[in-house]
Structures are given as structure tokens and as C-alpha cells.
Amino acid sequence: MSNVRRSAAAFDELKQQLDQLDVKLHQPTAAGEAPELAQALRWALETQREAWWAESRMLEQELLSQAVREALYKAQRDQTH
């Protein structure tokens, strides 16, 4: 599998995870759950969402720059041969 396909697959998987996480964030608090626990769980989910969002932006940039990086590699390789 090429790097582009791996990155695209990872990006798609990450987007699905973000969608699932957003669903969890919009679910009501469980009945009887301590407010402190509910807030801590929400913060944990929000932190995870931010980390995954940052990773998805990184993968998106990797995908967008792939063609340019390949062209640069080929140009450098051609200069040395």
C-alpha cells in the first residue's frame, strides 16, 4: 500500500472516530452521575477530540503535499544520477 493510500485510510478512520466522539459529546449526562465526574469525562472527550483533530489536520497536510514532495524527491534523485 502506498503512503498516500495509507495516509488517506488513516485520515478517513480518524474522521470516523471524530464523528463518533462528537456523538458521545452530545449525549446527555447519565442519570445519577456526579456532576464532577460528568465534567471530567467531558473534558477527557474534548481533549481527545482536540488531539484527533490536530492529527487529522496533519494527515490532511501530508496528503495535500504528497505530489510536491514526490516531485522534489524525483528532481533531487535525477540531479544525483
N, C-alpha and C positions, 0 to 999 in steps of 0.2 A: 504494500500500500504506500502510495506516495505521501510526502509530507503534507501536501495540500489537502489530500483526502483525509488524512489523519486529523489535521487541524480543523477541517470542515466538520468532520464527525464529532470531534471534541466540542466544537462551538455549538453544534446542534444539540448535543447532550446537555451542555451547560444551560442553554436556553430553556430546555425542558425542565431542568432542575429549578431554574429561577421561577418558571411558571408555577411549579408545584409549591415552591416556597411562598410565593405570593398568595396562593390559595390558603396555605396554613396561616399566614399573617392576617388574613381577612376573616378567619373563623372566630366565632365568639369564644370568650373565656369559658372553660368548663365550670359547671355549677359547683359551688363549694370550694373552688380553688382559691387559695390565699392570694390576695392582690399582689403581694411581694413576689410570689412565685410566678404569677402570670406576667408581671413586668419583667422579671429576669428571663423568662422563656421568650418573651417578645424581643428583648434586647439581643438574646442569642440568635434568634432567627434573623433579625435585622443585620446583625454583624455578619452572619453567614451570607446573606443576600449581597451585602456590600463587597465581600471578598469574591463571590462568584461573579458579580457584575464587573469588577475590576479584571478578573481573569477573562471574562468574555470580551472585554474591550481589547485586551492584549492579543487574544486569538484573532479577533477581527482585524487588528492592525497587521498581524502576521500574514493573514490571508490576503489582505489588500496589497501588501508589499512583496508578495511572493514573486510575481513576474519581474519586478525590478531587481530583486536580489538574484534571481536566476540569470538575468541579462548581465548583471555586473560580474557574476561568477564566470560566465562564459567569456566575457570580454577579457577578464584577468587571465583566464586559462589560455585564451588564444594569444595573448601577449607573451606568455612564457613558452609557447611552443612554436 
